[in-house]
Amino acid sequence: MSRISDTFARCRDEGRAALVTFVTAGDPTPQATPAILDALVAGGADVIELGMPFTDPMADGPAIQLANIRSLEAGTRTADILTIAGDFRARHPGVPLVLMGYANPMVRRGAEWFAEAAAEAGVDGVICVDIPPEEDDSLGVALRAHGVAPIRLATPTTDVARLPTVLDGADGFLYYVSVAGITGKQQAAQTSIEEAVTRLKQSTELPIAVGFGVRTPEQAAAIGRVADGVVVGSAIVEIVGVGGTDAAEPVRTYVQSLAAALASARKELA
């Protein structure tokens, strides 16, 4: 089993959803990112998504757009991100690490180069927002060849006809984007999330992680009662934006509140 599947299985055995957290690599600087990643783990994050900064993050709202700008202005390069990933793997050998971003930084030197470099850095999975599953040969084939999971996105508009295409070749977990829009403050109604998770579970055995718009422990707990994982990104990125190089401790405190909510969410129903 992979680190991702092991982690979701452990969380399931513990009777809780996995906490999946996102930060942008190089925000506020490449040198500050390791401490922020360590804070995520210390706070109780189960899976880490490390964003690759890009000049046109079309799926992201203002918070992550600003994080991308801060990172790029700090001079963050793909080589820096791979170094951050490799060092993280050395410090946290059991914590799944997923790179998330856009096609240009991932394939500009070739999919094979990127997949090999990601695998060598200890990356477990890749989420590429703007390569559709119909173009899997652009990146997915190379990732699988190097043992890196291509993690796919499903949305409220992913209908029964297209879902098999989304799932074909997917691995790790299925990321359900709960709102049709950009990352940030929008949140889907709980009933629509529950219906979507139920529908998706009828078509795949992959864990379902739900994200976009999750900001409070209460929101995380509600989703964690039905989903296998809860993804929190923009709220953490905002803490980094305020705290800068001193963001690690407030990030840890916030993530700890989310982890505590997920730990108790299903017990409250028992």
C-alpha positions in Angstrom: 0.0 0.0 0.0 1.1 3.6 -0.5 1.4 6.3 2.1 -1.8 7.8 0.9 -3.9 4.6 1.1 -2.2 3.7 4.4 -3.2 7.1 5.8 -6.8 7.0 4.7 -7.1 3.4 6.0 -5.6 4.4 9.4 -8.0 7.4 9.7 -10.9 5.1 8.8 -9.9 2.6 11.5 -9.7 5.5 14.0 -13.3 6.5 13.1 -12.6 9.8 11.5 -12.0 11.6 8.3 -8.5 12.5 7.2 -7.4 16.1 7.4 -5.9 17.3 4.1 -4.2 20.7 4.3 -2.8 23.0 1.6 -0.1 25.7 1.5 1.7 27.3 -1.3 5.4 26.4 -1.6 7.7 29.4 -1.2 5.1 31.5 0.6 6.2 33.7 2.1 9.7 32.4 1.1 11.2 29.1 0.2 13.2 29.2 3.4 10.1 29.7 5.6 8.0 26.9 4.0 9.6 23.9 5.9 8.6 25.3 9.3 5.1 25.8 8.0 4.9 22.3 6.7 6.2 21.0 10.0 3.5 23.0 11.8 0.8 21.3 9.6 2.1 17.9 10.7 2.4 19.0 14.4 -1.2 20.3 14.3 -2.5 17.0 13.1 -2.7 17.2 9.3 -2.8 13.7 7.7 -2.0 14.6 4.1 -0.2 17.7 2.9 -0.9 19.4 -0.4 2.0 21.6 -1.5 1.0 24.2 -4.1 3.3 25.0 -7.0 3.1 28.7 -7.6 2.0 29.8 -11.0 1.3 33.2 -12.7 -2.3 32.3 -13.7 -3.9 30.1 -11.0 -7.3 30.1 -12.7 -9.1 27.9 -10.2 -7.9 29.8 -7.1 -9.4 32.7 -5.3 -7.7 35.9 -4.0 -6.0 34.3 -1.0 -4.1 31.7 -3.0 -3.6 34.1 -5.9 -1.8 36.4 -3.5 0.2 33.4 -2.1 1.3 32.6 -5.6 2.5 36.2 -6.2 4.4 36.3 -2.9 6.1 33.0 -3.7 7.1 34.0 -7.2 8.3 37.4 -6.0 10.5 35.5 -3.4 12.1 33.7 -6.4 10.6 30.3 -5.8 11.5 27.8 -8.6 10.5 24.3 -9.4 13.9 23.2 -8.1 13.2 24.9 -4.8 9.8 23.1 -4.5 11.4 19.7 -5.2 14.1 20.4 -2.5 11.4 21.4 0.0 9.6 18.1 -0.9 12.7 16.0 -0.5 13.6 17.6 2.8 10.0 17.1 4.1 10.2 13.5 3.2 13.3 13.0 5.2 11.8 14.7 8.2 8.3 13.0 7.9 8.8 9.6 6.2 5.2 8.5 6.8 3.2 11.6 5.9 1.7 11.7 2.4 2.8 14.7 0.3 0.9 15.8 -2.8 2.0 18.5 -5.3 -0.9 20.6 -6.6 -0.8 23.1 -9.3 -1.0 23.8 -13.0 0.3 22.1 -16.2 2.9 24.6 -17.3 5.4 24.2 -14.4 4.8 20.5 -14.4 5.4 19.7 -18.1 7.5 22.5 -19.4 10.6 20.2 -19.1 8.6 17.1 -20.1 6.2 14.9 -18.1 8.8 12.2 -17.8 11.3 14.6 -16.1 8.7 16.0 -13.7 7.4 12.5 -12.8 10.9 11.2 -12.1 11.9 14.3 -10.1 8.7 14.2 -8.0 9.2 10.5 -7.3 12.8 11.0 -6.3 11.7 13.8 -3.9 9.3 11.4 -2.2 6.1 13.0 -3.6 3.1 10.6 -3.3 0.6 12.2 -5.7 0.0 15.1 -8.1 -3.1 17.2 -8.7 -2.9 19.0 -12.0 -5.9 21.4 -12.1 -5.8 22.1 -15.8 -5.0 18.8 -17.5 -8.4 17.1 -18.1 -8.5 13.3 -17.7 -9.1 13.0 -21.5 -5.5 14.2 -21.9 -4.0 11.7 -19.4 -1.1 10.9 -21.7 0.1 14.5 -21.1 1.2 13.7 -17.5 -0.7 10.8 -15.9 1.1 8.0 -17.8 4.5 9.3 -16.6 3.3 9.7 -13.0 2.0 6.2 -12.8 5.2 4.8 -14.3 7.1 6.4 -11.5 4.7 5.3 -8.7 3.2 8.8 -8.2 -0.6 8.9 -7.9 -2.5 11.1 -10.4 -5.2 12.5 -8.2 -8.3 13.6 -10.1 -10.9 16.3 -9.4 -14.7 15.8 -9.5 -17.1 18.7 -9.3 -20.9 19.3 -9.0 -21.0 19.3 -12.8 -19.3 15.9 -13.2 -22.2 13.9 -14.4 -22.7 10.1 -14.6 -21.5 10.1 -18.2 -18.2 11.7 -17.6 -17.4 10.3 -14.1 -15.9 7.0 -15.5 -13.4 9.1 -17.5 -12.4 11.0 -14.4 -11.9 7.8 -12.5 -10.0 6.0 -15.2 -6.3 6.0 -14.2 -7.0 8.0 -11.0 -5.2 7.0 -7.8 -4.7 8.1 -4.2 -8.0 9.7 -3.5 -10.7 11.6 -5.4 -10.8 15.3 -4.7 -14.4 16.5 -4.7 -14.6 20.2 -5.4 -17.8 21.0 -3.7 -18.6 24.3 -5.4 -18.5 25.3 -9.1 -16.1 28.2 -8.7 -12.8 29.3 -7.3 -11.2 28.5 -4.0 -12.1 30.7 -1.1 -15.1 31.6 1.0 -17.9 29.9 -0.9 -19.2 26.8 0.6 -21.7 24.2 -0.7 -24.8 23.2 1.3 -24.1 20.2 3.5 -27.0 18.3 1.9 -25.5 18.7 -1.6 -22.1 17.4 -0.3 -23.7 14.4 1.3 -25.6 13.6 -1.9 -22.4 14.0 -4.0 -20.3 11.8 -1.7 -22.9 9.1 -1.7 -23.1 9.2 -5.5 -19.3 9.1 -6.0 -18.9 6.2 -3.6 -21.2 4.1 -5.8 -18.6 4.5 -8.6 -15.2 4.2 -6.9 -13.4 2.6 -4.0 -11.0 5.6 -3.8 -11.3 7.7 -0.7 -13.4 10.9 -1.3 -11.9 14.1 0.1 -14.1 17.2 0.0 -12.7 20.7 -0.3 -13.3 24.3 -1.4 -14.8 26.7 1.2 -14.0 24.8 4.4 -12.9 27.3 7.0 -14.1 26.5 10.4 -13.8 23.4 12.7 -17.6 23.1 12.6 -17.7 23.0 8.8 -14.9 20.4 8.8 -16.7 18.3 11.3 -19.9 18.3 9.3 -18.2 17.2 6.1 -16.0 14.7 8.0 -19.1 12.8 9.1 -19.8 11.8 5.5 -16.5 12.1 3.6 -13.2 10.2 3.9 -11.2 13.4 3.9 -11.7 17.1 4.4 -9.4 19.6 2.5 -8.6 23.0 4.0 -6.5 25.4 2.0 -7.4 29.1 1.6 -8.0 29.6 5.4 -4.5 28.3 6.1 -3.0 30.4 3.3 -4.6 33.5 4.8 -2.9 32.8 8.1 0.4 32.5 6.3 -0.3 35.8 4.5 -0.8 37.6 7.8 1.9 35.9 9.8 4.6 35.7 7.1 7.8 34.2 8.4 6.2 33.9 11.9 3.2 32.0 10.6 4.2 28.5 11.7 2.7 28.7 15.3 -0.7 30.2 14.3 -0.9 27.6 11.5 -0.3 24.8 14.0 -2.9 26.1 16.4 -5.5 26.5 13.6 -4.8 23.0 12.2 -5.0 21.6 15.6 -8.6 22.9 16.0 -9.6 21.3 12.7 -8.0 18.0 13.7 -9.8 18.0 17.0 -13.1 18.6 15.3 -12.6 15.7 12.9 -11.5 13.4 15.7 -14.8 14.0 17.6 -17.2 14.5 14.7 -18.3 10.9 14.1 -18.2 10.0 17.8 -20.9 12.7 18.4 -23.2 10.7 16.1 -22.6 7.4 17.9 
